[in-house]
Amino acid sequence: MAREYPERPVVGIGGVVIEGGRALLICRASEPLRGHWSIPGGTLELGESLQQGVVREMREETGLEVRVLDVIEVFDRIFHEEGQEVRNPPRGPRFHYVIVDYLCERISGEARAASDVTDIAFAREEELEKFQLTPTATRVLHKAFVMAREAEIMPNGYHADKPYMLATGEKAVSRLEVLGRIFGPATRYLLTAAGLCSGMRVAEIGCGTGLTAQWVSTQVGAGGSVVGVDSSSEQLRIAEKNAADAGATNLSFREGSAYETGLPRDSFDLVYSRFLLCHLAEPAKALAEMSSLLKRGGILVCEDHDDGGIFTEPPTHAYQRLVEISDAVNRSHGVDSYIGLKLPRLFREAGFGRPEVKVNQIAVLRGEEKRLWELTIREAAPAILAAHASTPEELDAICEEMRRIAQDESILLMLARVTQVWARKA
């Protein structure tokens, strides 16, 4: 049946994907609404269900594979000969659609302008007006944002509606101790190379149980001070106990967000974070907060990983699935699996014109360190299942395979690729 001047209404479907507080929009290449921003979608094909049609259209127009969630709204769109929408058109409208729009979530793929699309954009709810959307599309998108918040698929970051994906407090101690043994030496070298020295005032954002902050306190000495910030009161109780046991009188901790630390502005000689931005929906906002804490000439130091550095030689199913599952869970939380490699660009965008960079690929053949990802998957299991990224049975099988890999010294595990970046505030 022809779309223009149809004999009866045409069924249309659309999909709204919201990630990191932003909705995916497309600029249409054909009528109706050619050259206008809109919600991705098209017409239903013979033999398709509504959900199948949404999946196909999202793939064709945006390159994304999506999971269809809930109906946002059902409405009609009628255009008369001049192409203007009216509620009571004369006979013979040029276009007449009955449209069903769905809330969706990305499973895989990178958003791109594909079939019948000239451009794409991700827009926050408060930015919709500048895209000059139709009133109907604007209404649907506002509904979608409400539904996303209620469904907890639109995190706000460090204090997100969705919980932190890993365990905290006593449940996390074993993993964090292993993590400290793996990454601690490179972190200490990094901070020293970046300029950490006696007498400095230092802040660590996302300090966890305070192991790094405690080491930093020994480097700045009695003339310096260190404050660790974390959003988990459980982590901070352990950090405070560790500091007290070590007699670290120049070390303190406070509960706060990476976006609003509550620390004084323009007050620190060095601000540091490790594996923080990979958990945040708005890493640029956190970097801006960290920058604001620095004195002029102060040093910002960040290190983070990317999933591209996780694999085994020879390849194994468990670690291939780990990367796929991690990416799916991160997308459901609106965070970036490859944030590490983007740190230099994020530093420049935050106003640090000449950042320094170093990349470390961590490899292990044996020891407890080879079990890091097994421990991580066990802790993250609730978040993985909530994101529908795996099943309990598959996670058990993956952890068992990882345990066997950890015992097999013939298998090389590339544990992580860590990008370290540092720069001075102008």
Secondary structure as a PSIPRED ss2 file (coil, helix, strand):
# PSIPRED VFORMAT (PSIPRED V4.0)

   1 M C   1.000  0.000  0.000
   2 A C   1.000  0.000  0.000
   3 R C   1.000  0.000  0.000
   4 E C   1.000  0.000  0.000
   5 Y C   1.000  0.000  0.000
   6 P C   1.000  0.000  0.000
   7 E C   1.000  0.000  0.000
   8 R C   1.000  0.000  0.000
   9 P C   1.000  0.000  0.000
  10 V E   0.000  0.000  1.000
  11 V E   0.000  0.000  1.000
  12 G E   0.000  0.000  1.000
  13 I E   0.000  0.000  1.000
  14 G E   0.000  0.000  1.000
  15 G E   0.000  0.000  1.000
  16 V E   0.000  0.000  1.000
  17 V E   0.000  0.000  1.000
  18 I E   0.000  0.000  1.000
  19 E E   0.000  0.000  1.000
  20 G C   1.000  0.000  0.000
  21 G C   1.000  0.000  0.000
  22 R E   0.000  0.000  1.000
  23 A E   0.000  0.000  1.000
  24 L E   0.000  0.000  1.000
  25 L E   0.000  0.000  1.000
  26 I E   0.000  0.000  1.000
  27 C E   0.000  0.000  1.000
  28 R E   0.000  0.000  1.000
  29 A C   1.000  0.000  0.000
  30 S C   1.000  0.000  0.000
  31 E C   1.000  0.000  0.000
  32 P C   1.000  0.000  0.000
  33 L C   1.000  0.000  0.000
  34 R C   1.000  0.000  0.000
  35 G C   1.000  0.000  0.000
  36 H C   1.000  0.000  0.000
  37 W E   0.000  0.000  1.000
  38 S E   0.000  0.000  1.000
  39 I C   1.000  0.000  0.000
  40 P C   1.000  0.000  0.000
  41 G E   0.000  0.000  1.000
  42 G E   0.000  0.000  1.000
  43 T E   0.000  0.000  1.000
  44 L C   1.000  0.000  0.000
  45 E C   1.000  0.000  0.000
  46 L C   1.000  0.000  0.000
  47 G C   1.000  0.000  0.000
  48 E C   1.000  0.000  0.000
  49 S C   1.000  0.000  0.000
  50 L H   0.000  1.000  0.000
  51 Q H   0.000  1.000  0.000
  52 Q H   0.000  1.000  0.000
  53 G H   0.000  1.000  0.000
  54 V H   0.000  1.000  0.000
  55 V H   0.000  1.000  0.000
  56 R H   0.000  1.000  0.000
  57 E H   0.000  1.000  0.000
  58 M H   0.000  1.000  0.000
  59 R H   0.000  1.000  0.000
  60 E H   0.000  1.000  0.000
  61 E H   0.000  1.000  0.000
  62 T H   0.000  1.000  0.000
  63 G C   1.000  0.000  0.000
  64 L C   1.000  0.000  0.000
  65 E E   0.000  0.000  1.000
  66 V E   0.000  0.000  1.000
  67 R E   0.000  0.000  1.000
  68 V E   0.000  0.000  1.000
  69 L E   0.000  0.000  1.000
  70 D E   0.000  0.000  1.000
  71 V E   0.000  0.000  1.000
  72 I E   0.000  0.000  1.000
  73 E E   0.000  0.000  1.000
  74 V E   0.000  0.000  1.000
  75 F E   0.000  0.000  1.000
  76 D E   0.000  0.000  1.000
  77 R E   0.000  0.000  1.000
  78 I E   0.000  0.000  1.000
  79 F E   0.000  0.000  1.000
  80 H C   1.000  0.000  0.000
  81 E C   1.000  0.000  0.000
  82 E C   1.000  0.000  0.000
  83 G C   1.000  0.000  0.000
  84 Q C   1.000  0.000  0.000
  85 E E   0.000  0.000  1.000
  86 V C   1.000  0.000  0.000
  87 R C   1.000  0.000  0.000
  88 N C   1.000  0.000  0.000
  89 P C   1.000  0.000  0.000
  90 P C   1.000  0.000  0.000
  91 R C   1.000  0.000  0.000
  92 G C   1.000  0.000  0.000
  93 P C   1.000  0.000  0.000
  94 R C   1.000  0.000  0.000
  95 F E   0.000  0.000  1.000
  96 H E   0.000  0.000  1.000
  97 Y E   0.000  0.000  1.000
  98 V E   0.000  0.000  1.000
  99 I E   0.000  0.000  1.000
 100 V E   0.000  0.000  1.000
 101 D E   0.000  0.000  1.000
 102 Y E   0.000  0.000  1.000
 103 L E   0.000  0.000  1.000
 104 C E   0.000  0.000  1.000
 105 E E   0.000  0.000  1.000
 106 R E   0.000  0.000  1.000
 107 I E   0.000  0.000  1.000
 108 S E   0.000  0.000  1.000
 109 G C   1.000  0.000  0.000
 110 E C   1.000  0.000  0.000
 111 A C   1.000  0.000  0.000
 112 R C   1.000  0.000  0.000
 113 A C   1.000  0.000  0.000
 114 A C   1.000  0.000  0.000
 115 S C   1.000  0.000  0.000
 116 D C   1.000  0.000  0.000
 117 V E   0.000  0.000  1.000
 118 T E   0.000  0.000  1.000
 119 D E   0.000  0.000  1.000
 120 I E   0.000  0.000  1.000
 121 A E   0.000  0.000  1.000
 122 F E   0.000  0.000  1.000
 123 A E   0.000  0.000  1.000
 124 R C   1.000  0.000  0.000
 125 E H   0.000  1.000  0.000
 126 E H   0.000  1.000  0.000
 127 E H   0.000  1.000  0.000
 128 L H   0.000  1.000  0.000
 129 E H   0.000  1.000  0.000
 130 K H   0.000  1.000  0.000
 131 F H   0.000  1.000  0.000
 132 Q C   1.000  0.000  0.000
 133 L C   1.000  0.000  0.000
 134 T C   1.000  0.000  0.000
 135 P H   0.000  1.000  0.000
 136 T H   0.000  1.000  0.000
 137 A H   0.000  1.000  0.000
 138 T H   0.000  1.000  0.000
 139 R H   0.000  1.000  0.000
 140 V H   0.000  1.000  0.000
 141 L H   0.000  1.000  0.000
 142 H H   0.000  1.000  0.000
 143 K H   0.000  1.000  0.000
 144 A H   0.000  1.000  0.000
 145 F H   0.000  1.000  0.000
 146 V H   0.000  1.000  0.000
 147 M H   0.000  1.000  0.000
 148 A H   0.000  1.000  0.000
 149 R H   0.000  1.000  0.000
 150 E H   0.000  1.000  0.000
 151 A H   0.000  1.000  0.000
 152 E C   1.000  0.000  0.000
 153 I C   1.000  0.000  0.000
 154 M C   1.000  0.000  0.000
 155 P C   1.000  0.000  0.000
 156 N C   1.000  0.000  0.000
 157 G C   1.000  0.000  0.000
 158 Y C   1.000  0.000  0.000
 159 H C   1.000  0.000  0.000
 160 A C   1.000  0.000  0.000
 161 D C   1.000  0.000  0.000
 162 K C   1.000  0.000  0.000
 163 P C   1.000  0.000  0.000
 164 Y C   1.000  0.000  0.000
 165 M C   1.000  0.000  0.000
 166 L C   1.000  0.000  0.000
 167 A C   1.000  0.000  0.000
 168 T C   1.000  0.000  0.000
 169 G H   0.000  1.000  0.000
 170 E H   0.000  1.000  0.000
 171 K H   0.000  1.000  0.000
 172 A H   0.000  1.000  0.000
 173 V H   0.000  1.000  0.000
 174 S H   0.000  1.000  0.000
 175 R H   0.000  1.000  0.000
 176 L H   0.000  1.000  0.000
 177 E H   0.000  1.000  0.000
 178 V H   0.000  1.000  0.000
 179 L H   0.000  1.000  0.000
 180 G H   0.000  1.000  0.000
 181 R H   0.000  1.000  0.000
 182 I H   0.000  1.000  0.000
 183 F H   0.000  1.000  0.000
 184 G H   0.000  1.000  0.000
 185 P H   0.000  1.000  0.000
 186 A H   0.000  1.000  0.000
 187 T H   0.000  1.000  0.000
 188 R H   0.000  1.000  0.000
 189 Y H   0.000  1.000  0.000
 190 L H   0.000  1.000  0.000
 191 L H   0.000  1.000  0.000
 192 T H   0.000  1.000  0.000
 193 A H   0.000  1.000  0.000
 194 A H   0.000  1.000  0.000
 195 G C   1.000  0.000  0.000
 196 L C   1.000  0.000  0.000
 197 C C   1.000  0.000  0.000
 198 S C   1.000  0.000  0.000
 199 G C   1.000  0.000  0.000
 200 M C   1.000  0.000  0.000
 201 R E   0.000  0.000  1.000
 202 V E   0.000  0.000  1.000
 203 A E   0.000  0.000  1.000
 204 E E   0.000  0.000  1.000
 205 I E   0.000  0.000  1.000
 206 G C   1.000  0.000  0.000
 207 C C   1.000  0.000  0.000
 208 G C   1.000  0.000  0.000
 209 T C   1.000  0.000  0.000
 210 G C   1.000  0.000  0.000
 211 L H   0.000  1.000  0.000
 212 T H   0.000  1.000  0.000
 213 A H   0.000  1.000  0.000
 214 Q H   0.000  1.000  0.000
 215 W H   0.000  1.000  0.000
 216 V H   0.000  1.000  0.000
 217 S H   0.000  1.000  0.000
 218 T H   0.000  1.000  0.000
 219 Q H   0.000  1.000  0.000
 220 V H   0.000  1.000  0.000
 221 G C   1.000  0.000  0.000
 222 A C   1.000  0.000  0.000
 223 G C   1.000  0.000  0.000
 224 G C   1.000  0.000  0.000
 225 S E   0.000  0.000  1.000
 226 V E   0.000  0.000  1.000
 227 V E   0.000  0.000  1.000
 228 G E   0.000  0.000  1.000
 229 V E   0.000  0.000  1.000
 230 D E   0.000  0.000  1.000
 231 S C   1.000  0.000  0.000
 232 S C   1.000  0.000  0.000
 233 S H   0.000  1.000  0.000
 234 E H   0.000  1.000  0.000
 235 Q H   0.000  1.000  0.000
 236 L H   0.000  1.000  0.000
 237 R H   0.000  1.000  0.000
 238 I H   0.000  1.000  0.000
 239 A H   0.000  1.000  0.000
 240 E H   0.000  1.000  0.000
 241 K H   0.000  1.000  0.000
 242 N H   0.000  1.000  0.000
 243 A H   0.000  1.000  0.000
 244 A H   0.000  1.000  0.000
 245 D H   0.000  1.000  0.000
 246 A H   0.000  1.000  0.000
 247 G C   1.000  0.000  0.000
 248 A C   1.000  0.000  0.000
 249 T C   1.000  0.000  0.000
 250 N C   1.000  0.000  0.000
 251 L E   0.000  0.000  1.000
 252 S E   0.000  0.000  1.000
 253 F E   0.000  0.000  1.000
 254 R E   0.000  0.000  1.000
 255 E E   0.000  0.000  1.000
 256 G C   1.000  0.000  0.000
 257 S C   1.000  0.000  0.000
 258 A C   1.000  0.000  0.000
 259 Y C   1.000  0.000  0.000
 260 E C   1.000  0.000  0.000
 261 T C   1.000  0.000  0.000
 262 G C   1.000  0.000  0.000
 263 L C   1.000  0.000  0.000
 264 P C   1.000  0.000  0.000
 265 R C   1.000  0.000  0.000
 266 D C   1.000  0.000  0.000
 267 S C   1.000  0.000  0.000
 268 F E   0.000  0.000  1.000
 269 D E   0.000  0.000  1.000
 270 L E   0.000  0.000  1.000
 271 V E   0.000  0.000  1.000
 272 Y E   0.000  0.000  1.000
 273 S E   0.000  0.000  1.000
 274 R E   0.000  0.000  1.000
 275 F C   1.000  0.000  0.000
 276 L C   1.000  0.000  0.000
 277 L H   0.000  1.000  0.000
 278 C H   0.000  1.000  0.000
 279 H H   0.000  1.000  0.000
 280 L C   1.000  0.000  0.000
 281 A C   1.000  0.000  0.000
 282 E C   1.000  0.000  0.000
 283 P H   0.000  1.000  0.000
 284 A H   0.000  1.000  0.000
 285 K H   0.000  1.000  0.000
 286 A H   0.000  1.000  0.000
 287 L H   0.000  1.000  0.000
 288 A H   0.000  1.000  0.000
 289 E H   0.000  1.000  0.000
 290 M H   0.000  1.000  0.000
 291 S H   0.000  1.000  0.000
 292 S H   0.000  1.000  0.000
 293 L H   0.000  1.000  0.000
 294 L E   0.000  0.000  1.000
 295 K E   0.000  0.000  1.000
 296 R E   0.000  0.000  1.000
 297 G E   0.000  0.000  1.000
 298 G E   0.000  0.000  1.000
 299 I E   0.000  0.000  1.000
 300 L E   0.000  0.000  1.000
 301 V E   0.000  0.000  1.000
 302 C E   0.000  0.000  1.000
 303 E E   0.000  0.000  1.000
 304 D E   0.000  0.000  1.000
 305 H E   0.000  0.000  1.000
 306 D E   0.000  0.000  1.000
 307 D H   0.000  1.000  0.000
 308 G H   0.000  1.000  0.000
 309 G H   0.000  1.000  0.000
 310 I C   1.000  0.000  0.000
 311 F E   0.000  0.000  1.000
 312 T E   0.000  0.000  1.000
 313 E E   0.000  0.000  1.000
 314 P C   1.000  0.000  0.000
 315 P C   1.000  0.000  0.000
 316 T C   1.000  0.000  0.000
 317 H H   0.000  1.000  0.000
 318 A H   0.000  1.000  0.000
 319 Y H   0.000  1.000  0.000
 320 Q H   0.000  1.000  0.000
 321 R H   0.000  1.000  0.000
 322 L H   0.000  1.000  0.000
 323 V H   0.000  1.000  0.000
 324 E H   0.000  1.000  0.000
 325 I H   0.000  1.000  0.000
 326 S H   0.000  1.000  0.000
 327 D H   0.000  1.000  0.000
 328 A H   0.000  1.000  0.000
 329 V H   0.000  1.000  0.000
 330 N H   0.000  1.000  0.000
 331 R H   0.000  1.000  0.000
 332 S H   0.000  1.000  0.000
 333 H C   1.000  0.000  0.000
 334 G C   1.000  0.000  0.000
 335 V C   1.000  0.000  0.000
 336 D C   1.000  0.000  0.000
 337 S C   1.000  0.000  0.000
 338 Y C   1.000  0.000  0.000
 339 I C   1.000  0.000  0.000
 340 G H   0.000  1.000  0.000
 341 L H   0.000  1.000  0.000
 342 K H   0.000  1.000  0.000
 343 L H   0.000  1.000  0.000
 344 P H   0.000  1.000  0.000
 345 R H   0.000  1.000  0.000
 346 L H   0.000  1.000  0.000
 347 F H   0.000  1.000  0.000
 348 R H   0.000  1.000  0.000
 349 E H   0.000  1.000  0.000
 350 A C   1.000  0.000  0.000
 351 G C   1.000  0.000  0.000
 352 F C   1.000  0.000  0.000
 353 G C   1.000  0.000  0.000
 354 R C   1.000  0.000  0.000
 355 P C   1.000  0.000  0.000
 356 E E   0.000  0.000  1.000
 357 V E   0.000  0.000  1.000
 358 K E   0.000  0.000  1.000
 359 V E   0.000  0.000  1.000
 360 N E   0.000  0.000  1.000
 361 Q E   0.000  0.000  1.000
 362 I E   0.000  0.000  1.000
 363 A E   0.000  0.000  1.000
 364 V E   0.000  0.000  1.000
 365 L C   1.000  0.000  0.000
 366 R C   1.000  0.000  0.000
 367 G C   1.000  0.000  0.000
 368 E H   0.000  1.000  0.000
 369 E H   0.000  1.000  0.000
 370 K H   0.000  1.000  0.000
 371 R H   0.000  1.000  0.000
 372 L H   0.000  1.000  0.000
 373 W H   0.000  1.000  0.000
 374 E H   0.000  1.000  0.000
 375 L H   0.000  1.000  0.000
 376 T H   0.000  1.000  0.000
 377 I H   0.000  1.000  0.000
 378 R H   0.000  1.000  0.000
 379 E H   0.000  1.000  0.000
 380 A H   0.000  1.000  0.000
 381 A H   0.000  1.000  0.000
 382 P H   0.000  1.000  0.000
 383 A H   0.000  1.000  0.000
 384 I H   0.000  1.000  0.000
 385 L H   0.000  1.000  0.000
 386 A H   0.000  1.000  0.000
 387 A C   1.000  0.000  0.000
 388 H C   1.000  0.000  0.000
 389 A C   1.000  0.000  0.000
 390 S C   1.000  0.000  0.000
 391 T C   1.000  0.000  0.000
 392 P H   0.000  1.000  0.000
 393 E H   0.000  1.000  0.000
 394 E H   0.000  1.000  0.000
 395 L H   0.000  1.000  0.000
 396 D H   0.000  1.000  0.000
 397 A H   0.000  1.000  0.000
 398 I H   0.000  1.000  0.000
 399 C H   0.000  1.000  0.000
 400 E H   0.000  1.000  0.000
 401 E H   0.000  1.000  0.000
 402 M H   0.000  1.000  0.000
 403 R H   0.000  1.000  0.000
 404 R H   0.000  1.000  0.000
 405 I H   0.000  1.000  0.000
 406 A H   0.000  1.000  0.000
 407 Q H   0.000  1.000  0.000
 408 D C   1.000  0.000  0.000
 409 E C   1.000  0.000  0.000
 410 S C   1.000  0.000  0.000
 411 I C   1.000  0.000  0.000
 412 L E   0.000  0.000  1.000
 413 L E   0.000  0.000  1.000
 414 M E   0.000  0.000  1.000
 415 L E   0.000  0.000  1.000
 416 A E   0.000  0.000  1.000
 417 R E   0.000  0.000  1.000
 418 V E   0.000  0.000  1.000
 419 T E   0.000  0.000  1.000
 420 Q E   0.000  0.000  1.000
 421 V E   0.000  0.000  1.000
 422 W E   0.000  0.000  1.000
 423 A E   0.000  0.000  1.000
 424 R E   0.000  0.000  1.000
 425 K C   1.000  0.000  0.000
 426 A C   1.000  0.000  0.000
